[in-house]
Amino acid sequence: MTTRAVAGGLCAEAVASHVSAAVVHGLPVWDVPMDRVHVTRDRGAGARSTKQLTVHAARLDRGDVVRAGGLAVTSAARTVVDLARSVPFAHAVVIGDGALHAGLTTRRALEDQLMRARGRPGCPAARRAIQFLDSRSESPGESLSRIVIDRAGLPRPEQQATVLDDRGRFVARVDFLFPDRGVIGEFDGMVKYRTGRRPSEETVIA
């Protein structure tokens, strides 16, 4: 693994961060460039970047660093907020939803990280993404579908909803339910039949 090889050759104070930490945590890094290993050093200056490595210089507080996969990495909450400050909205939502759904962090932990990051570049964008997160999204495709629904001006649907018939018998469990309109929505696409985690371009909302 490139992250392990590169991070292992750095000084002890450098920890895997950003997309590299997301990979170690097993988060869905849909369409986020992974051509460089990202690490953060606990210092106020000294950021640099090469073809293989990006070194971030930022404060790392107690609890910001954990062990995962045998590596020192930023915590899931710190990782989500770092990425939400630096990647497009949709990418941040996919990653954040994945972290919440997997139980790797909580909304409170994310809000705490946002408070501590106040004044740093990208914080307003990060806050918008964090406010949009929903732990009920079970895949990148469902996260992206929620964004499409929101941008279309539709009401926020219930997620992972149970549909019953007139006698109260189970009919189905659906991705999205608009109960006031009697409409259900399902994420579909070739991603359901692939081993990769990136939603395919055939994604549709049915």
N, C-alpha and C positions, 0 to 999 in steps of 0.2 A: 504494500500500500504506500503510495507516494507520501501521504501525510506522515505516516509513521517514520519513513526513511528520512524525510527532510527534518521533521521536528526532533527526531532523535539526535540529529547532528548539531542542534542549536544549544545555546546555554540553558541552564536549568530554569531560568526565570521566564523563558518563552513558552507560552501555552498555545495549543491549537485553538483557533477561534474562527468566527464568521462561518463561511461555507465549509471549511475543513472540520470545524467542531460539529456542524450540523450533520455531516456525513458520519462522523464517529458516533453521534447520538442516534443515528438511524432515522433522521428526519427526511421528509420528502423534498429534496432540493430540485424541484421542477425547474428546468431551463436556466438554472443559475450557473454561470461560467465556473468551471473547475480546473482551469488551466494553471492556476497557481495555488500553492499551499499558503494558507493564511495563519499567522500566529500573532499574538499580542504580548508585548512586554510591558511590565508595570513601571512605566516611566512617562514623563511629560513630553519628551521629544525623542527623535531618532527613528521616525517612521521611514521606511524605504521599500523599494520594490524592484525585483529582478524578473527575469522570464519565468522563473519557477516559484518565486517566493514573494509574498507581501508581508512585511513586518509592520504591525500597527503599534503605536505608542499610546497607551491609555492606562488610567488607573484601574487596578484590579483589587477590589475590596475582598474582605473575608466572605467566603461563600460564592465568590465569582468563579472559583476554580475547583473542578472536581476531577476524579479519575474515571475514565471510561475507555474501554477497549485497551487498557494498559497504558493510556496516555493521559497527560495532564491537559485538560480542555476547559474552555469556559462552560459554565453551567448552561443548562438548556434555556433558562430565562434570559441570561446575558446573551447567549447566542442568538435567540430570536430577536431581541431588541437591537443588537448590533447589525443584524441583517436587515431588519425593518427600516433602519436608518440609511441603508445603502443600496437596497435593491428595489425594483418597481413594486407597486402596491400588490398586484396579483401574486407575485412570487413570495412576498412577505406573508400574505394571508395563507397560502398553501403551507408554508413552513410552520407558521404559528398554529394553524388549525391542527397540523400533524402533531406538534408538541403537546397541545392541550389534550387531544384525543388519546394519545399514548400515555397520558398521565405523567409526563416528564416535567411539567411545570404547572403553575396555576395562574389564573388571571391576576390574583393579588401580587404574585411574584413578578409578573410582567409589569404591572403598574409601578411596583417599587423600583424596578430597573429603569423605567421611563423617568421617574422622579430624579433618580441619581444621574441620569444622562442629560438633564435639562441644560440647555445652552449649547449642546454639541450639535454639529451638523446633522441634518436629517431628522431631528426629533419631532417636528410637526407631522411629517409623513409617517413616522413610526407610530405616533399616537393614533392617527387615522386607521392604520392597519390593525393595531392592537384592539381598538374599539370594535372593529368589524369581526374579530375572530369568533369562532363557534366550535366548541369541542365535539359537537355532534357530527361534524363533517368527517366521513370515514375514508376519504380518498382525495387526492388532488383534484380529480374531476368534479367532485361535489363542491369543493371550495370554489373552483372556477365557475361552476354553475350558479352558486350564490351571488357571485359578483355580477354575472350576466343578468340575473333576476333583479338585482338591486339597480343596476344601471338602466334597466328597462322601465324603472319606475313602479314595479310591482310590489305588493306588500310582502313583508318577510314571511316565508312559509314556515310551517312546522317541519322539523327534520326527523328522519327515522320514525315516521309516524305509523301507527297501527290503524288499518282500515277495517271496520266491522260492517257486517250487513245489518238489515233492519231488525234481525233477531239477536244482535249482539255477538254473532259468530265471527271468528277471525277470517278475513279475506286476504289481506296482504300487509306487508311492511314495506313502506315506500320511502324513497329518498326525501321527497318534498310533498307537503300537503297544504293546499290552500282551502281550509275548511269552509270559509264563507262563500267560496265560489264553486265548491264541489269539484275541484281540479287537483290532480296529482302530477308530480313531475319526477322523472327518473333521469339520472345521468346515464348516458350510454356512449358507446364508442369502442373502437378496437382495443383501447387500453384495458378493458376488462378481460381480454384474452391474451395479453402480453405479460411477460415477466418483468419488464421494465416499469419504472414508476412515473415516467413522463406521459401525461395524457396525449393521445394522438391527435392529429389534425382532424380526424373524423368525429371528434366530440360533438354530440348534439344534446339538446334538451328536448325530451319528448313529453 
